[in-house]
Amino acid sequence: MPFWNPREITSDNGHQFQGQRIQKWCQGLHIRQRFTTVAHPQANGQVEVTNHILIQGIKRRLERVGGNWAEELTSILWAYRTTPRGSTGETPFLLVYRTEAIIPAELGIPSHRVMNFSEEYNENLLRENLDLIEELKEKAFLCVQRYKNIMINSYNKRVKSRSFQVGDLVLRRADALKLIGKLDPIWEGHYKVTGIIGKRAYKLEDPEGRPLPRPWNVHNLKKYFM
């Protein structure tokens, strides 16, 4: 089954993603780079959750494998990819390969589909799955949207709505990009809002009119009063 280059790659603002080598590599493959807003972990939520699941799987095996955890990573990834996700209701394997995988347990203790395997029937079933894959992806997409709405509603209940207009003066959190001491001020600036991106991200410039390199999320900004 062929795999193609992605159209775009979204990453955080780490220096390893902004160097000339990675930029040339992306340009050579016609991949567009996109960056999340500064110091906004919610934008990386899906990646962080996935990493957390994988790390927990590695920790459970550390006592048995010791320092050879990298050798166990393949089996941990396999377990992750063949387990239905709460956000989609389907396994990642099914959404990619259009059929469910046969897990090792089914070979040790043969399941119904293993015992009654027919190559001809399996081929016909795969063709049917190809016809239904778009419907399956649409169903998974709706599940993801419902899951996101649940998370958004839960988050919005705990935060106070805040928004700015172009021309507003704001302060930004000093600890968003660097460690600060206990006696250091939490907020720094002021900065001027020069653009609005989506609902919760803003482009800023310093008092000298120099634009900041990345947009900032409203979570790390507050109104500045002269």
C-alpha positions in Angstrom: 0.0 0.0 0.0 1.6 3.3 -1.0 2.3 6.1 1.4 2.7 9.7 0.3 4.4 12.8 1.8 2.2 14.9 4.0 1.0 18.2 2.7 1.9 20.0 5.9 3.6 19.4 9.2 2.4 21.1 12.4 4.9 21.4 15.2 5.6 23.5 18.3 8.1 26.3 18.3 11.2 24.2 19.3 14.5 25.2 17.7 14.8 21.7 16.2 11.8 22.5 14.0 12.9 25.9 12.8 16.5 25.2 11.7 17.6 25.6 8.1 18.1 21.9 7.6 14.5 21.0 8.4 13.2 24.0 6.4 15.2 22.9 3.3 14.0 19.3 3.8 10.4 20.5 3.8 10.9 22.7 0.8 12.5 19.9 -1.1 9.4 17.7 -0.5 6.9 20.5 -1.0 5.8 20.2 2.6 4.3 23.3 4.3 5.4 24.0 7.9 3.0 25.3 10.4 3.7 26.2 14.0 1.4 26.2 17.0 0.9 29.4 19.1 3.6 30.0 21.7 3.3 28.3 25.0 -0.1 26.8 24.3 0.0 23.1 25.3 -3.7 22.6 24.3 -2.6 22.8 20.7 -0.4 19.8 21.2 -3.0 17.9 23.3 -3.5 15.0 20.9 0.3 14.4 20.6 0.8 14.7 24.4 -2.0 12.3 25.1 -0.6 9.7 22.6 2.9 10.1 24.1 1.5 9.7 27.6 -0.2 6.4 26.6 3.1 5.1 25.1 5.2 6.2 28.1 2.8 4.4 30.4 3.1 1.3 28.3 6.9 1.5 28.5 6.9 2.0 32.2 4.9 -1.2 32.8 7.6 -3.2 31.0 10.7 -1.5 32.5 11.0 -4.0 35.4 11.1 -6.9 32.9 13.2 -5.4 30.1 15.4 -3.0 32.1 17.1 -0.5 29.8 16.1 -2.3 26.6 12.8 -0.4 26.4 13.4 0.6 22.8 13.1 -3.0 21.8 9.6 -3.1 23.4 8.4 0.0 21.6 7.2 -1.9 18.5 4.9 -4.1 20.5 3.6 -1.1 22.5 2.9 0.8 19.3 1.1 -2.3 17.9 -1.1 -2.4 21.0 -1.9 1.3 20.7 -2.8 1.0 17.0 -5.0 -2.0 17.4 -7.0 -0.6 20.4 -10.2 1.4 19.7 -9.7 5.1 20.6 -12.3 6.9 22.6 -12.2 9.9 20.3 -13.0 8.0 17.1 -14.6 4.8 18.2 -12.2 2.9 15.9 -8.7 1.6 15.9 -6.0 3.6 14.2 -5.1 0.5 12.2 -8.6 0.2 10.7 -8.7 3.9 9.7 -5.3 3.5 7.9 -5.5 0.0 6.4 -9.3 -0.3 6.0 -9.5 -3.6 7.9 -8.9 -4.8 11.4 -5.7 -6.5 12.3 -5.4 -10.0 13.6 -3.7 -9.7 17.0 -1.2 -12.3 18.3 -3.7 -13.5 20.9 -6.0 -14.7 18.0 -3.2 -16.9 16.7 -2.5 -18.5 20.1 -6.2 -19.0 20.8 -7.9 -19.1 17.4 -10.9 -16.8 17.0 -13.9 -17.4 14.8 -12.5 -15.4 11.9 -9.1 -17.2 12.1 -10.6 -20.7 12.2 -13.0 -19.9 9.3 -10.6 -17.9 7.2 -11.2 -18.1 3.5 -8.9 -16.3 1.1 -11.7 -15.7 -1.5 -14.1 -14.5 1.1 -11.4 -12.3 2.7 -10.7 -10.7 -0.7 -14.4 -9.9 -1.3 -14.7 -8.5 2.2 -11.7 -6.2 1.6 -13.3 -4.9 -1.5 -16.5 -4.2 0.4 -14.5 -2.4 3.0 -13.0 -0.2 0.3 -16.5 0.9 -0.7 -17.4 1.7 2.9 -14.2 3.4 4.0 -15.4 6.9 3.3 -18.5 6.3 5.4 -16.3 4.9 8.2 -14.0 7.9 8.1 -17.0 10.2 8.2 -18.3 8.4 11.2 -14.9 8.7 12.9 -14.8 12.4 12.0 -18.2 13.0 13.7 -17.0 11.1 16.8 -13.9 13.3 16.9 -16.0 16.5 16.6 -18.3 15.3 19.4 -15.3 14.4 21.6 -13.8 17.9 20.9 -17.1 19.6 21.8 -17.2 17.8 25.1 -13.7 18.8 25.9 -14.3 22.4 24.8 -17.4 22.7 26.9 -15.6 21.3 29.9 -12.7 23.7 29.4 -14.9 26.7 28.9 -16.8 26.1 32.1 -13.5 26.7 34.0 -12.1 29.8 32.2 -13.2 33.3 31.8 -13.8 34.5 28.3 -11.2 37.1 27.1 -10.7 38.7 23.7 -8.8 41.6 22.2 -9.1 43.9 19.2 -6.5 45.1 16.7 -4.7 48.1 18.4 -5.2 46.9 22.0 -2.3 47.0 24.3 -1.6 43.7 26.1 0.9 42.1 28.5 2.2 38.6 28.0 3.2 36.0 30.5 6.9 36.1 31.2 7.1 32.4 32.2 5.6 31.3 28.9 9.1 31.1 27.2 11.5 31.2 30.1 12.0 30.3 33.7 11.5 33.2 36.1 12.4 33.6 39.8 9.8 33.8 42.5 10.3 37.6 42.8 10.3 38.3 39.1 7.2 39.8 37.5 4.8 37.3 36.0 3.8 39.7 33.1 6.0 41.6 30.7 5.4 44.2 28.0 3.4 46.1 26.8 2.7 44.8 23.3 0.3 45.9 20.6 -2.2 43.6 18.9 -1.7 43.8 15.1 -3.7 40.8 13.9 -6.2 38.2 15.0 -5.8 34.5 14.1 -8.9 32.4 14.6 -10.7 33.0 17.9 -7.9 32.9 20.5 -4.6 33.8 18.9 -3.1 37.2 18.2 -0.2 38.7 16.4 1.8 41.2 18.4 4.5 43.8 18.0 6.7 45.5 20.6 6.7 49.2 21.4 9.3 49.8 18.6 7.0 48.3 16.1 8.9 45.1 15.6 6.5 42.1 15.1 7.0 39.1 17.4 7.9 35.9 15.4 5.0 33.8 16.5 1.3 34.4 17.4 0.3 34.3 21.0 -2.7 32.5 22.5 -5.2 34.6 24.6 -4.4 32.3 27.5 -1.0 34.0 27.9 -2.2 37.6 27.4 -4.1 40.2 29.4 -5.2 43.7 28.8 -2.7 46.5 29.5 -4.1 49.8 30.8 -2.0 53.0 30.5 
